[in-house]
């Protein structure tokens, strides 16, 4: 299936590689969730303006996350608490699930279509596009917000968000 890009955004923003990530409530120990949300909100904002999207668009929009690895920083904080035999902060358990950031986006932007997360083998953009194409071909969505994340070795990493539609 041919994909048509309706809007696209990256984090860090082109021309501003040292711009700090916007703060995201309840995401404390890691930049993984804020990285996803920063790129996705810039992408959605470029196409729709302020949240939420129109209800008819939100019902038929899927969210796809493809990442080169999970939230290593949050998992390390959880592992450290367990090793020290201390209670694990609820925020860490909340943010440790990769789809939590997508859940945040779905609530704020009114997106209620399918939600899929996947581990990318190779470039995360390829995995995000391939998954988005399958979702669109299935008829379960008319558009897909596809977010490709590489947390990299240094925080915050990089993310690309694209609003995709099927095309001919």
C-alpha positions as CSV (number, residue, x, y, z in Angstrom):
1,X,0.0,0.0,0.0
2,X,1.2,3.5,-0.9
3,X,1.3,5.8,2.2
4,X,0.6,9.5,1.9
5,X,2.2,11.8,4.5
6,X,-0.3,14.4,5.8
7,X,2.1,15.9,8.4
8,X,5.5,15.1,9.9
9,X,7.5,16.2,12.9
10,X,10.8,15.3,14.6
11,X,12.4,15.5,18.0
12,X,14.7,17.2,18.4
13,X,13.3,19.8,16.1
14,X,15.4,20.5,13.0
15,X,17.7,23.5,13.7
16,X,17.2,23.1,17.5
17,X,19.1,20.0,18.5
18,X,19.5,21.1,22.1
19,X,16.0,22.2,22.8
20,X,14.8,20.6,26.0
21,X,11.9,18.2,25.9
22,X,8.6,19.6,27.1
23,X,7.7,18.4,30.6
24,X,5.1,15.6,30.7
25,X,3.3,15.0,34.0
26,X,3.7,11.6,35.5
27,X,6.8,10.7,33.4
28,X,9.6,11.2,35.8
29,X,12.6,9.0,35.4
30,X,13.1,8.9,31.7
31,X,12.8,10.8,28.5
32,X,11.2,7.9,26.5
33,X,7.5,8.9,27.0
34,X,8.1,12.7,26.7
35,X,10.1,12.0,23.5
36,X,7.2,10.1,21.9
37,X,4.7,12.8,23.0
38,X,6.8,15.7,21.8
39,X,7.2,14.5,18.3
40,X,3.6,13.3,18.0
41,X,2.0,16.5,19.3
42,X,4.1,18.6,16.9
43,X,2.9,16.3,14.1
44,X,-0.8,16.4,15.1
45,X,-0.6,20.2,15.8
46,X,0.8,20.8,12.4
47,X,-2.2,19.2,10.8
48,X,-5.1,19.8,13.2
49,X,-4.0,22.8,15.4
50,X,-4.9,22.4,19.1
51,X,-6.3,19.2,20.5
52,X,-8.6,17.4,20.2
53,X,-8.9,16.3,16.6
54,X,-12.5,16.3,15.2
55,X,-14.4,13.3,16.6
56,X,-14.9,11.7,13.3
57,X,-11.1,11.8,12.6
58,X,-10.3,10.5,16.1
59,X,-12.5,7.5,15.8
60,X,-10.7,6.3,12.7
61,X,-7.1,7.2,13.6
62,X,-4.7,4.4,14.7
63,X,-1.6,5.0,16.8
64,X,1.5,3.0,16.0
65,X,4.8,3.1,18.0
66,X,7.9,1.4,16.6
67,X,11.0,1.7,18.9
68,X,14.5,0.3,18.7
69,X,14.3,-0.6,22.3
70,X,12.0,0.0,25.3
71,X,12.3,2.5,28.2
72,X,15.7,1.4,29.6
73,X,16.0,4.3,32.1
74,X,12.6,3.5,33.7
75,X,13.4,-0.2,33.8
76,X,16.8,0.5,35.5
77,X,15.0,2.7,38.1
78,X,12.6,-0.2,38.8
79,X,15.4,-2.7,39.0
80,X,17.3,-0.5,41.4
81,X,14.3,-0.1,43.7
82,X,13.8,-3.9,43.7
83,X,17.5,-4.6,44.3
84,X,17.4,-2.2,47.3
85,X,14.2,-3.9,48.6
86,X,12.4,-0.6,48.4
87,X,8.9,0.0,47.1
88,X,8.7,0.8,43.4
89,X,7.1,4.2,42.7
90,X,3.7,3.9,41.0
91,X,4.8,6.4,38.4
92,X,7.6,4.1,37.3
93,X,5.2,1.2,36.8
94,X,2.9,3.5,34.9
95,X,5.5,4.8,32.5
96,X,7.3,1.6,32.0
97,X,4.7,0.3,29.5
98,X,5.6,1.6,26.0
99,X,2.0,2.3,25.1
100,X,1.5,4.6,28.1
101,X,2.7,7.6,26.1
102,X,0.3,6.7,23.2
103,X,-2.5,6.4,25.8
104,X,-1.7,9.9,26.9
105,X,-1.9,11.1,23.3
106,X,-5.2,9.3,22.7
107,X,-6.8,11.0,25.7
108,X,-5.6,14.5,25.0
109,X,-6.2,14.4,21.2
110,X,-9.3,12.2,21.2
111,X,-7.8,9.3,19.2
112,X,-9.8,6.1,19.7
113,X,-8.6,3.8,16.8
114,X,-6.3,0.8,17.2
115,X,-3.1,1.2,19.2
116,X,-0.1,-0.9,18.3
117,X,3.5,-0.9,19.7
118,X,6.3,-2.9,18.2
119,X,10.0,-3.4,18.6
120,X,11.8,-2.3,15.4
121,X,14.5,-4.5,13.9
122,X,16.4,-2.0,11.8
123,X,15.3,1.6,11.2
124,X,12.2,2.3,13.4
125,X,10.7,4.4,10.5
126,X,10.5,1.3,8.4
127,X,8.8,-0.7,11.1
128,X,6.3,2.2,11.8
129,X,5.5,2.5,8.1
130,X,5.1,-1.3,7.6
131,X,2.7,-1.5,10.6
132,X,0.8,1.6,9.5
133,X,0.3,0.1,6.0
134,X,-1.1,-3.1,7.5
135,X,-3.5,-1.2,9.7
136,X,-4.7,1.0,6.8
137,X,-5.0,-2.1,4.5
138,X,-7.1,-3.8,7.1
139,X,-9.7,-1.0,7.0
140,X,-9.6,-0.6,10.8
141,X,-8.4,3.1,10.4
142,X,-8.4,5.9,7.8
143,X,-5.2,7.5,9.2
144,X,-2.3,6.4,11.3
145,X,-0.2,8.5,13.7
146,X,3.1,6.5,13.3
147,X,5.8,7.3,15.8
148,X,9.3,5.9,15.2
149,X,11.7,6.2,18.3
150,X,15.3,5.6,18.8
151,X,16.2,6.3,22.4
152,X,19.9,6.1,21.4
153,X,22.7,6.1,23.9
154,X,22.2,9.7,25.0
155,X,19.0,11.2,26.3
156,X,16.6,12.1,24.9
157,X,17.2,10.2,21.6
158,X,15.2,10.9,18.5
159,X,11.7,10.5,17.3
160,X,9.8,11.0,14.1
161,X,6.0,11.2,14.0
162,X,4.1,11.1,10.8
163,X,0.4,11.3,10.1
164,X,-0.2,8.8,7.4
165,X,-3.1,7.9,5.1
166,X,-3.5,5.3,2.4
167,X,-3.0,6.5,-1.1
168,X,-3.1,5.3,-4.7
